[in-house]
Amino acid sequence: MERLNYLEVVQTILKRHVKNRPNSQTEVQLIFDTERGRYQVLNIGWQKLTRIFGCIIYVEIKDSKIWSERDETEIGVANELVETGVPKQNIVLAFKAPYKRKFTKFAAG
């Protein structure tokens, strides 16, 4: 069985999140650092008099695993990765404390 190209899978999922964002006063931006394996979705702009600048999703590919560092989505990027065929043992929920990761169905690190 051929191994999935994690770079392509992550980019496809993140692009879908940008495409499916509801219309708002803010801009959603993709940042891909393919050289270092870092991928981010940012929310940037203004809502009335309030500055909006926040990370919605941040994922890294390192040590042959996908590290979900931040995930503010409803479905969960990790769940989307599993749906595309990425094994749970290759996904780290890095936003959880290291001692808690062993209680998830995903990789501990």
Secondary structure, DSSP 8 states (H G I E B T S, - for coil): -----HHHHHHHHHHHHHHT----SEEEEEEEETTTTEEEEEEEEEETTEEEEEEEEEEEEETTEEEEEEE--SS-HHHHHHHTT--GGGEE-TTS-HHHHTTSSSB--
